[in-house]
Every structure is written in structure tokens, then in C-alpha cells.
Amino acid sequence: MNKIIPVVLCGGSGTRLWPRSRKVKPKPFLPLVGDTTMFEATVLRCDKAGGFGDPVIVTGTAHLEHVEQQLPDRAHTAIIVEPEGKNTAAAIALAALRLPADAVMLVCPSDHHIGDCNAFQAAAREAAALAAHDWLVSFGIAPTAPETGFGYLKRGDAIDGTSGHRVEKFVEKPDIGRAMSFLADGGYSWNGGIFAFRAGAFLAELEAHRPALFAAVKASVDKGREDGMRFHPDPEAFAQIASESVDYAVMENTSRAAMVPAVMAWSDIGNWQALHDALDRDDVGNAIKGNAELVGCSNVLVHTDGPRVSVVGASDLIIVVDKDEVLVCTPEGAQLVGKLSGAANQ
């Protein structure tokens, strides 16, 4: 098989991980789990030894400096600089139009944690094999809880000769009752936003289902300009693009939607509680990053960038210190951090 081309999408502000994640340096560019940043870890797990080719990064001007500073291999990476954010359908189309039609692209968000790299690479190879035959493939993340913050995939018929299945249907974020029924059913997976496509097949489906969006992206590429490792789509043409996710624009409309199962210790690190779950914890559920001491505590996360934090006799608590900001919340309150005025303004 030809090498799989990683397409890494870098966008968003990560407000639910405030105050560590801020607009000037959002979640992908922070070392939240381990010593590498989320972006670095995404690129590194798609290494040449695993069958991957040189990556393509799609980002915006606001994140360009961070991307270039953190790239493990600047000499062999292409960076597409979006004039403005237009959601994932346009971002993926930009990359597809800059690749050969037969290239198999593995689309990865830049801010996800994957604890089992070998399982990820195995799933990527399975997805790429399907994509080479013009299936549009989602990673179906094995659910471990009745999560209401993710979309779901309903597994359909097996695809002969592969480990893949058709996607019977895509399901929007459910309420807790439906999420519990999905978990009990066993036929549903989380939609983790990781995809494999043949570039030409993806563009054909986009043109069929969203012809105006396809035409606007193509015009922006045709009129774009190269600047060393960077490519700048034409901003006027790009401004005409309708903002739409790849799920709505393509995946929910194509008759070629497939999925491969992925059991790889995945997390989107969507809030502080999700990060707590992804970190190594002691035997009573505590996790510490930075200078902290816990006495008589359970299920406490402390994440501090300098000041010493001492906690005594607390349970089910999250404490984050970042420069001049301190956040204290419960695991349930972690979902609401993005609504704080500080998160919105910084």
C-alpha cells in the first residue's frame, strides 16, 4: 500500500480547558498529557515507520507560529493556511485538492489523546485499505461510558474481506437516556472525528452533495499562492465558502460511509474532567501535574504551572493554576468552564 498521508487539522480555541488553554495558545499546543504537546503527539504518532507519508497541516494564521515552532520535521511538511475558519468540510477539501487524487489521507484532529499508538496505527492501516477502494471511513471509537458530548455511529453490515462495516446511520449527541441505550446495545461507537479518504473520492462526494462549497474551495486553491512550505488559498474565494462540518456535508449523505473499530485509549480531552481521566492517577483517583501536595484526598486533579497547591481532605475536585488565574470546579462543573467570562475573553 502507498503511504498514508496524515492531514492534521489545527483550529479552535479550547475554551473548556481555560485557563491553561487560551486564544493566544490553545489546547493543541499545550503539553497536557506527558511532555509533548497534543499537536506534536498527533504528528509523531503518524511516523514513517508506521507507514505514513509527509504530513499536511491545515491551520489558520493565528496558529501558524505555534505549528511551525512545534513541527517535528519542518523540511518535509506542507502547511495550508486558511484565511478564516470554515469548519472541517472546507479544511479537508483544501488538503484533498493539494494532494494527488489517488492519495489516501488520514484526517486527524490535532488535539486528541491516544494512549495506544500501535492500536491507532493498526486501525489507520485498516481504514486506509478501505479508503483505497473508495470507502469514506470513520474511526469508530469503542465507547467506555454513556457520553452525551459525542456523536455516535451505528454499525451496519460487515464489508467482505475486511474488518470494516458500513455505517448504518450517524447519530447526533444524545441525551443520557439514549446514550445509555447505545452502550447497552453494543452496536454503537463514538464518532471521534478521525477519517480516511482517497482524496479524489472525497472530492467527488463533496461536489455531488455540496457543489457550491466544492466550487468555492477549488477556486480558492486555483487562485492561491505558495510561500515555501506554506500554501495560502485565495481569501476572496475562500470567503464564499459555507461553513459546514464534514459529517453534515459528506458523511451523512454518501452511500459509501464505512467505519473501522478503534480500541486505542482515545480521548478528545474536551474538558478538565476528560483530562483527569486520561492522566495517570493514584489508587484513590488523584492526579497531579506541577508542584502540589494532597493529603486525605480522592479523585482530585491539580494542574499548576508554578505556585504550590496544597489540598487537604477534598474529594471530586479540579484545581488549575495558570499564571494569574485559578480555576476550581467539580467534575460536573467542568462542562461549564467555557461559559466563564475569562474563558470567552482570553
N, C-alpha and C positions, 0 to 999 in steps of 0.2 A: 504494500500500500504506500502511496505517496505520503509525504509528511503532512501532518495535521497542522493547519495554521491557526495559532491562538489569536483570537480577536478580543482584546481586553477593553471593556467599557468603563471609563472613568468619569463619573458625574455625581451630582447630588451634593448635599451639604451635611448629611449625618446629624441632624439636629437632635435626634433622640439619644445621642451619645454626648450631648453637651454636659459639662463644659470642656471635656477633653477634645471633642470634635467641634471645630468652629469653621465658619465660612472660609477663613484665610488658610486653614489647613484641616480639611475634613477627614472623616473616618478612613478612607483608603490609604492615607499617607501616614498613619499612626501605627506604632508597634503595640497593638492591643493584646495580642496573644504571642508570646515569645519575643524575640529580639528583632525580627524583621517586620516591616510594615505590611499591612494587608495587601497593598499593591505589589510590593516586592515578592511576597509569598505566592501571589497569583501567577506572576511571570515565571518564577523559579520552578513551580510545580509542572509547568509546561516546558520541560527541558528537552534538549536534543536526544538524550539517552532514552527518553520515553516515547520517541517517535514524532516529536513536534518540530515544526519549522520555525523560522524567524517570526516574531510576533508583530501584530498590528495593534496599535493603541489608538483608541478613539477618545478624545478628551476635548475640553474647552480651554479657552485662553486662560481662565482663572486658575486652572490646574496644571498648565503646561510646565511651569517651572518645577513643580513637585515631581511630575512624571519624568522629566529629563534628569533631575538630580538622583532619582531612585532607580532608574533603569539599570538592571544588572549588565546589559550589553548594549550600549548606545550605538555601536557601529553597525549592528545588523537589525535594527528595529525601525519600522515605519510608524510615524505618528500623524494621525489625521486630526486637524484642529477645527472643531466645529465653531462656526461663527456665533451660534447660540444653541441652547439646548432644545432639541425637538423630539425627545423620547427615543425609545430603543429601536423602533422600526427604521427610522431615518439613520440612526447611528450604524446599525448593522448593514443597511444598504450602502452607505458610504464605503465601508470596508469591502463589501462584495464587489462594488464597481471598480475598486482599485486592485482586485485580485483576478487571476485567470479564471475563466468560467468553470474549469474543472477542479479548482482548488476546493478542498474540504476545510471549512472554517469551524473552529470550536469557539463559540461565543461565551465569554466568561465575565461576569461582574467582577470589579476589582476589589470588592470589599467583603468577600465571603471567606469564612474559615473552613478549611477542610482538613480534618485531623488525620485521615488515612490517604496519603498521597498515592500509594500503589493502587488502591481501590479506585481512586479518581482516574488514574491513567488507564486502568483496565476498562472502566466504563467509557472513557473517551475513545478508546480504540473500537469498542463495540458500536458506539454511536457513529463514529466515522465510517465504519464499514456499511452501515445502513444509509448514511448520507451519500455515500458514493453511488448508491442506487436510487438517488433522488427522493429518499425519505427525508422529511423535515423532523428532526429528532430532538426531543426534550429529555433531560435527565429527570427521572422520577425518583425523588429522594424518599427513602424509606421513612415513614413517619414514626416518631417516637412518642408523640403526645398529641392530643386533640387541639392543635394550634388553630387559632382563628385569624392569625395575621398573614397566612399564606393562602395562595390559590392551590387547587388540587387538580390532579389528573386522574381520570377513571380509566383503568387498564382495560383494553379491548382484546381482540383476538391476537394470538401469537403470530409472528411473522416467520414463516417456514425457514428453517436452517439458521436461525439467529436467536439471540437471547432477547430480542426486542418484541414489542407488542404495538399494535395500533393504539392510538389514543381514542377511546370511545367518546369522551367529552372532557372539556375543560370546565372547571367549577370555580366560581369566584370565591373570595374569602367568606367562609361560612360562619354562622353563629355557633355557639358552643355545642348546642344540641346536635346540629348536623356534623360538626367536626368529630364528636364522639361516635356518631354512627358510621362515619367514614373509617375511623380507626378500627371499629369492631368489624366492619365489612371485610377488610383486608385487601380490597381491590383498588384502593386509592393511594396515591403518592402525593407528596408535596411537589409543587411546581417551583423548582429552585432558580429558574431563570438562566439555566445553562443549556445551550443548544448546539447542535451540529447540523450544518447545511453544506451542500455543494453550492458554491457561490452563484452559478448560473441558474440552478433550480430555485434558489431563494428569490432571485430577482424576477424570474418568470412568474412565480406565485404572487409576489408583491405587485407586479404590473397587472396581473389578472384581477386582483382583488382591490387594489388601491392605485389605479392608473395615474391619478393626479399626483399622488405622493411620489410614486416612482419617477414620473417625468420631472418633477421639481428637483429630486435628489440627483438624477442623471444630469440635468442642466447645470447644477452646482458643481458637479465633478468635471463635466466637459469644459466649463469656464474657469475651473480652479487653477491654482499655481503651486508649483513645487518650490521648496526652500530647504535645500539639504535633505535631512531626514523627515522634514515636515511636509505635509500637504495641506493647503488651505482651500476648501471649497469656496466657490463664489458666494459672497454674503447676500447679494440681492436675490439670486435664485434660491438660496437656502431659506431665506425669509418666507418664501411662498409655501414651504412645506407644512402640512398639517401635523401637529404633534400627536402621535399615537404610539401605543406600545406594540411590540411585535406580536404579542398574544392576540390583541384585538384585530390588528391589521392583517395578519397572515395565519397564525397557528389555529385560530378558531374557525377559519374559513377553508383551509386546504383539506383535500381528501387524502393527503399523504402524511398526516401527522402521526409520528411514532414516538415511542419512549423506550429508554433502557433503564433498568433498575440500577440504583446507585446507593450502596450502603457504605458511606465514606466519612462518617463523623462530621457531617456538614452543619454549618450554622450561618445564617446571614448576619449574625451579630447585630441584630436590629435594635437592641436597646441594652441597658446595663444588665438586666437580668439574663439576657441571652449570652452576654459576655461572661457573666458569672458561671453559667452552665458550661461554657466552653473551656474555662480555665481549670488547671489542676487545683483540687480542693483537699483539705484535710479530712479526717474521719468524721467530723461533725459539720462539714459543708462550708468551711471558711476558705476564702481565697484572698491573698494579699499580693499587691504589686506596689513596691515602694517601701518607704520607711513606716512601719506600723507594728503595733503590738495589740493582740487580742487576748483577753482573759475572761474565761467563763462565757464565751460567745458561741453561737451556732448559726450557720447559714448567713454569714456576714461577708460582704465584699468590701475591701478597702483598696482604692486605686489612687495613689498620691504621687505627685511629681516632685516632692521635696519635703514639705512640712511633715513632721512626725505625727501620726494619728494613733491615739490610744483609745481603745474601746473596751468597756467592762460590762459584762452581764447582758449583752444585747443579742437579739435573735432576729432573723429575717430583715436585714438592713443592708443598704448600699450607701457607701460614703465615698465621694470622689472629690479630690482636691486638685485644682489646676490653676497655678499662678495665684490670681487674686479671687478666684471663685471656688465656692464649696457647695456641693450638692449632697443632700441627704434625702433618701427616699426608701420606700418599701419595694419589694419585688413587684407588687401590683401597681405601684405608682410609676414604675419605670416606663410604662407605656405612655405616660403623660408628659415626660420630660420635654419633648419637642414643643409643647404648648407654652412653656415658660417664656417670659418676655426676653430673658437673657439669651435663650437659645435662638429665638427669632431674630435678634438684633446683632448677634455676634457670629 
